[in-house]
Amino acid sequence: MTQYEKAMRPEDITRLFVERSNAGDAAGVAALYEEDAVLAYPPGERTVGREAIRALWERVLAGRPVFEQEAPLPTLVSGDIALTSTPPKDGSGARAQVVRRQPDGSWLRVLDQPEFVPAAP
C-alpha cells in the first residue's frame, strides 16, 4: 500500500487534495477521507465510504481536470473536530468540509460539501 503524506493540520487536506487530484491519484484523494465519510457529490447525490469515493474520483480524474489551490477561510476547531472551507475563485458559492483528528494526530475528512451555491432569491 502507498504511504501518503498525512494532513497534520486541517488546512493541509485542501493542499493534498489539489496535489493528488492534479496527479490523477484517486486512491490518494480517497486516503484523505475516513472509511465511512460522506461526500455530497455529484451535485444532488451522496457518495458514502472511502471505496466509493475512490471509485468516483477515478471517473472524475479520468478527464484530467486541473485544480487550483483556493485560499482557505479561517478554520473552526473544537477539540478533535474542525470545519474547513474555501470560497471558489469563480465566486459561485462555497466549499465546506468537516474533518476529524485521528489517533496519530493527523486529520481526515468526515463530511465534504465540495460545491453549493446560495439559494436563488
C-alpha positions as CSV (number, residue, x, y, z in Angstrom):
1,M,0.0,0.0,0.0
2,T,1.2,3.5,-0.8
3,Q,2.3,5.7,2.1
4,Y,0.8,9.1,1.7
5,E,1.7,12.4,3.4
6,K,-0.7,12.9,6.2
7,A,-2.6,16.1,6.9
8,M,-1.2,17.3,10.2
9,R,-3.4,20.4,10.2
10,P,-7.0,20.6,8.9
11,E,-5.9,23.1,6.3
12,D,-3.4,20.6,4.8
13,I,-6.2,18.5,3.4
14,T,-7.1,21.0,0.7
15,R,-3.4,21.3,-0.5
16,L,-3.1,17.5,-0.5
17,F,-6.4,17.1,-2.4
18,V,-5.2,19.5,-5.1
19,E,-1.8,17.8,-5.4
20,R,-3.2,14.3,-5.6
21,S,-6.1,15.3,-8.0
22,N,-3.7,17.0,-10.4
23,A,-1.5,13.9,-10.3
24,G,-4.5,11.8,-11.2
25,D,-4.2,9.8,-7.9
26,A,-7.8,8.8,-7.0
27,A,-6.6,6.4,-4.2
28,G,-4.5,9.3,-2.8
29,V,-7.6,11.6,-2.8
30,A,-9.7,8.8,-1.1
31,A,-7.0,8.4,1.5
32,L,-7.9,11.9,2.8
33,Y,-11.3,10.6,3.9
34,E,-12.4,8.4,6.9
35,E,-13.6,4.9,6.0
36,D,-17.3,6.0,6.3
37,A,-17.0,9.6,5.1
38,V,-19.9,11.2,3.2
39,L,-19.2,13.3,0.1
40,A,-22.0,15.4,-1.3
41,Y,-21.0,14.8,-5.0
42,P,-22.1,14.5,-7.7
43,P,-24.5,17.5,-7.2
44,G,-27.7,16.4,-5.6
45,E,-26.2,13.0,-4.6
46,R,-24.1,11.5,-1.8
47,T,-21.1,9.2,-2.2
48,V,-20.6,7.2,1.0
49,G,-17.4,5.4,2.1
50,R,-13.8,5.7,1.1
51,E,-14.0,3.0,-1.5
52,A,-17.0,4.6,-3.2
53,I,-15.2,8.0,-3.0
54,R,-12.1,6.4,-4.7
55,A,-14.2,5.0,-7.5
56,L,-15.9,8.4,-8.0
57,W,-12.6,10.2,-8.2
58,E,-11.3,7.6,-10.7
59,R,-14.1,8.6,-13.0
60,V,-13.7,12.3,-12.4
61,L,-9.9,12.3,-12.7
62,A,-10.0,10.3,-16.0
63,G,-10.9,13.6,-17.7
64,R,-7.7,15.1,-16.3
65,P,-9.3,18.2,-14.7
66,V,-6.9,20.8,-13.3
67,F,-7.5,22.0,-9.8
68,E,-6.1,25.2,-8.3
69,Q,-5.4,25.9,-4.7
70,E,-8.0,28.2,-3.2
71,A,-7.3,30.4,-0.2
72,P,-8.9,28.9,2.9
73,L,-11.3,30.7,5.1
74,P,-10.4,30.6,8.8
75,T,-10.7,27.0,10.2
76,L,-13.0,26.5,13.1
77,V,-11.7,23.9,15.6
78,S,-13.5,22.3,18.5
79,G,-11.5,19.5,20.1
80,D,-11.0,16.8,17.6
81,I,-13.5,18.2,15.0
82,A,-12.8,21.1,12.6
83,L,-14.7,22.9,9.9
84,T,-12.6,23.9,6.8
85,S,-13.9,26.0,3.9
86,T,-12.9,27.8,0.8
87,P,-14.6,30.3,-1.4
88,P,-14.2,29.2,-5.0
89,K,-12.2,31.6,-7.2
90,D,-15.2,31.9,-9.5
91,G,-17.3,33.3,-6.7
92,S,-20.0,30.6,-7.1
93,G,-21.0,29.7,-3.6
94,A,-18.6,27.9,-1.2
95,R,-17.0,24.6,-0.2
96,A,-17.0,23.2,3.3
97,Q,-15.6,20.1,5.0
98,V,-15.8,18.6,8.5
99,V,-12.6,16.9,9.4
100,R,-11.7,14.8,12.5
101,R,-8.3,14.4,14.3
102,Q,-7.1,10.8,14.1
103,P,-5.4,8.9,16.9
104,D,-2.0,9.7,15.3
105,G,-2.7,13.4,15.3
106,S,-3.4,13.6,11.6
107,W,-6.8,14.8,10.1
108,L,-9.2,13.2,7.7
109,R,-12.4,14.4,6.1
110,V,-15.7,13.1,7.6
111,L,-18.2,15.2,5.6
112,D,-17.4,17.0,2.4
113,Q,-19.7,19.5,0.6
114,P,-17.4,20.4,-2.3
115,E,-19.9,22.7,-4.0
116,F,-23.0,24.6,-3.0
117,V,-24.5,27.8,-4.2
118,P,-26.7,30.3,-2.5
119,A,-30.4,29.8,-2.9
120,A,-32.0,31.8,-5.6
121,P,-33.9,34.9,-4.3
